[in-house]
């Protein structure tokens, strides 16, 4: 049910040899308001889009952009050899741990549909026959980019049609409808359609993404001689985002309308798809809910109740409103509900408490009898096997950690037994790696979880390098999935620490609410506390500590650089959100209104304006000794405006220069690495992703004075 649970959580899913850009200004103090080793990568920068705006030739932002590109190029020689070395190591490490598992499979009536190497195939289930090609990217003449890729696949109930989304550029996608048969053929193309579900064999519901917003649902009717597209739902509140899902049993298509703190669901009964959708429960401020269906009853995950944590409720399909909700199961406080699956007559909850994963299983007929299954202590992330069937009595899922590739496990509901399906050709890395879970006392006494990884045999840990990860926004957990690039650091004796600060969702919905709106500074205090605790416990020291984050996590990282720059030596940020105040003061940016429930509305609330101004990374830069900073930004990122990152980098470099002039402190390297293409979530191309990580690692090792030879001594 991850497809439903995650719908309400969306984020911004924000003196050297060469003259630095601040040299454009005669008085650096008055203006206080990456390494790119391949110059050919810097291209087409005259029309970089920034949150829906373009940098105008001759503008101040355009001058800053030109200066940053030159500055990045001038620094490239300093890191180029390390970049090349890391690129080779990363390629080898990724090849070593590349997954041999096939792509997700859609199974329907004995046939399997799957994507591989830019083509969609189908074949008989459990058959050795050669798969039949349904559609290939090179058949689509409207595609003009090598980065296009298939995403979702949806097959109509009787396999008359197949619909698939094709990701084209950044956040853009197109839905392609194919008529199946002996010779599949493209029948219809839906530009910008990103979310879609079949109602019947001849009707497809879909929603389109316009400027990062989704507010309308259409019904496409596929007739023999024509196609008709008609509007069936329109969202009028700009804070809400609309997506489509299908209940696991296939009975209903759901229109999910979510803001940052409330929900509303409308259902199309697939038996009567031409009828209007039925509202489950009108939206109530602060109430989130998601809907599944089983045996003519709706099962509703919601935060409705005194604890404001998730509960599972049920209600009749005929009268689904809140007044008829009956309690089935409640998630305990300080516990994160990760996912939920319905099987036959059982429900499985995937849960996490202070980093420890476990399952809770109960019969939907007798929900009070709950079985608890503890999962291996090394596990940090859990994901259900794709295409699980309602009638199944076995639950297949994957466990992983930042340093452990996914391991397949099987839970038998009938036997109440857990089986690890271990691949002997791929030994468990965690046997050679120590996993420690700490709790750091924050300023108000709250214990903040930290997950630490390092080699089992590591000695003198207070002298080792430490890489700290943080996020802390939107109720989203810090990403602790397996990443093969982390194995390079582990191999070199690094300590990896993941700080699960408030604002994220690691300890439930309250953990998020504890650091949003006028409580955002709590997350910054938590990060400071985590760093102090790690150093106090003997994990590295400030001079050997690096901090990394991305997107909205940049608020915490950037704020820490202002309030406690001496606690870290180097910072690496990817598409960071650093100018909260100016962004939230601009209602013309595509996400400003939607984001007000997370950051507040400084346009209408003077107290919030002052509060944001007090912690905003950009607003609080001042002359002092800053750590070295490497920022990766993307040309096509519409979520974090490039103009804000240009101004932030200039201001930070100027402040560091003023401090260096006054104190004779060493001037830190502050690099803004602007990459062409891409989007907020980074490059989709494997080679480009490897190269990006290589640049980051080269910067870390150079700034921490870790030569290629020293890491192996």
Helices and strands as residue ranges (DSSP letters): H 2-5, G 6-8, G 21-24, G 28-31, G 39-41, G 45-47, E 49-50, E 53-54, H 60-96, E 105-108, E 111-116, E 119-124, E 132-136, G 137-139, E 149-155, E 161-167, E 173-179, E 185-191, E 193-200, E 203-208, E 216-222, E 227-234, E 241-246, E 252-258, E 263-269, E 278-279, E 289-294, E 297-302, E 311-316, G 317-319, G 322-324, E 326-330, E 336-343, E 346-353, E 356-363, E 370-374, E 381-384, E 394-401, E 404-412, E 417-421, G 429-432, E 433-441, E 447-455, G 461-463, E 466-470, H 484-491, E 495-499, H 509-513, G 517-519, H 521-536, G 542-544, E 545-550, H 553-563, G 565-567, E 570-574, H 580-584, H 592-599, H 606-615, E 628-634, H 642-663, E 670-675, H 686-703, G 710-712
